[in-house]
Amino acid sequence: MESLNALLQGMGLMHLGAGQAIMLLVSLLLLWL
């Protein structure tokens, strides 16, 4: 979980587009669960 949070924060700081892409990936993971 800590690694995921680090990735979310890092990508979010890099670009908003990247942050949105990660949000989509997270939503897909939640759907699988």
VODRENKOL-127061 format. One line per 3 residues: number of its first residue (from 0); for each residue x, y, z of N, C-alpha, C, O. Coordinates in steps of 0.2 Angstrom, whole numbers, plus 5000, padded with zeros to 4 digits. Layout:
% residues N
NUM> X Y Z X Y Z X Y Z X Y Z | ...
//
This chain:
% residues 33
0> 5004 4994 5000 5000 5000 5000 5004 5006 5000 5003 5011 4997 | 5010 5006 5004 5014 5012 5004 5017 5013 4997 5018 5019 4995 | 5019 5008 4994 5022 5009 4987 5017 5012 4982 5018 5016 4978
3> 5010 5010 4983 5005 5013 4979 5004 5020 4980 5004 5024 4975 | 5004 5022 4986 5003 5029 4988 5009 5033 4986 5008 5039 4983 | 5015 5030 4986 5021 5034 4983 5020 5035 4976 5022 5040 4973
6> 5018 5030 4972 5017 5030 4965 5012 5036 4964 5013 5040 4959 | 5006 5035 4967 5001 5040 4966 5003 5047 4967 5002 5052 4963 | 5007 5049 4972 5009 5055 4974 5015 5057 4969 5014 5063 4966
9> 5019 5053 4967 5024 5055 4962 5022 5056 4955 5023 5061 4952 | 5017 5052 4953 5014 5053 4946 5010 5059 4946 5010 5063 4941 | 5006 5060 4952 5002 5066 4952 5006 5073 4952 5004 5077 4948
12> 5012 5073 4955 5016 5078 4954 5019 5079 4947 5020 5085 4945 | 5020 5074 4944 5023 5074 4937 5018 5077 4932 5020 5083 4929 | 5012 5074 4932 5007 5077 4927 5000 5075 4929 4999 5070 4932
15> 4996 5080 4928 4989 5078 4929 4986 5072 4925 4982 5068 4928 | 4988 5072 4919 4986 5066 4915 4988 5060 4917 4984 5055 4917 | 4994 5059 4920 4997 5053 4923 4993 5051 4929 4991 5046 4930
18> 4991 5057 4933 4987 5055 4939 4980 5052 4937 4978 5048 4940 | 4977 5055 4932 4971 5053 4930 4971 5046 4927 4967 5041 4929 | 4977 5044 4924 4978 5037 4921 4978 5032 4927 4975 5027 4927
21> 4982 5034 4932 4982 5030 4938 4976 5029 4942 4974 5024 4944 | 4972 5034 4942 4965 5034 4945 4961 5029 4941 4957 5025 4944 | 4962 5029 4935 4958 5024 4930 4960 5017 4932 4956 5012 4933
24> 4967 5016 4933 4970 5009 4935 4967 5007 4941 4965 5001 4942 | 4967 5012 4946 4965 5010 4953 4957 5008 4953 4955 5003 4956 | 4953 5012 4949 4946 5010 4948 4945 5003 4945 4941 4999 4948
27> 4950 5001 4941 4949 4995 4938 4951 4989 4943 4948 4984 4943 | 4956 4991 4947 4958 4986 4952 4952 4985 4957 4951 4979 4959 | 4949 4990 4959 4943 4990 4963 4938 4986 4960 4934 4982 4964
30> 4937 4986 4954 4931 4983 4950 4933 4975 4951 4929 4971 4952 | 4939 4973 4950 4941 4966 4951 4940 4964 4957 4938 4958 4958 | 4941 4968 4963 4940 4966 4969 4932 4965 4971 4930 4963 4976
//
